[in-house]
Amino acid sequence: MANPKESHRYPAETKRLETVPFCPELDVNILDKVPVEELPTKNGLADYALFVGGKLLGIIEARIRAGDVSDSELLPGYWGFANA
């Protein structure tokens, strides 16, 4: 019979990542598991950009309430970001 701890998936522990404010001198190519605040994109500032292994993993856009920004408005603009 399988060990319950081995066969059951437990949720990951919650860990707060320390954010780094964007500055022009920031080398995003060396960042690993680091959220960057207010990363410039061709459509304005992204609230947070998560870098893992020096690569952009994703953009997190904070919203006051659901429906403030539609996905069709948000997603196309974040493919041209600065310094990466």
N, C-alpha and C positions, 0 to 999 in steps of 0.2 A: 504494500500500500504506500502511496506517495506521501511524503512529508507535507502537511498543510502549508507550511511556510515556503516551501519550494514551488508548490502548485498554485498558490493564491497570489494574485498581484496586489501588493499594497501600494497605496498612494505615496508619491514621493514626498519627502519632507519639504515643508515650505521654507524657502530660504530667500531672503531679501537681497537682491543684487544692488550694489552701490552704483548709482548713475554717474556719468561723467558729462559735464557740460561741453558742447561743441565749441571748439576754437579753431581758427584756420591752421594752426600749427599741429593739430592732432593728427597722428598717423594711424588711421583706422586699420591699416594692414597688420598691425601688431596686436590688435585687441582680441581678447578671447573671453567670451561670456560676459560682455560689457554692454549695458544699454547706454547710448549716447543721447543726451537731451538736445532737442531743437536742431536736428541735422538739416542743413540746407538742401533742398531739392529744387528741380526746375519749376515746381509749382508752389514753392513756399517752404516753410519750416515744418518738418515732421516732429511730432511731440517726442517720440522715442524711436531709436533705431537700434536693434540688437545685433551685435557683431559676435560671431563665433569663429575662431580660427582665422581671424583677419578678413572674413567675408560677411557681407550683410545677410543675416538670416531673415529679418523681417522688420516691418515698420508697425509701430503701435500708435494709433491716433486716438487720443482721449476725447470722449464725447460727454457732453453734459447730460443728454438723454438720448435714447434710441431714436433714430430717424433724423438726427441733425445733419448727417452727411451720408449720402447713399454710396454703396460700394462702387457704382459706376462712376461717381465723381472722384472717389478717393484713390482707387487702385492704379489707374493709368499714369498718374503724375509722379509716382514714386520710383520709377525705373531709372531716372537720371539724377543721382545724388552726387554730392561734392566729394572730392578727395578719395574715391575708392575705385 
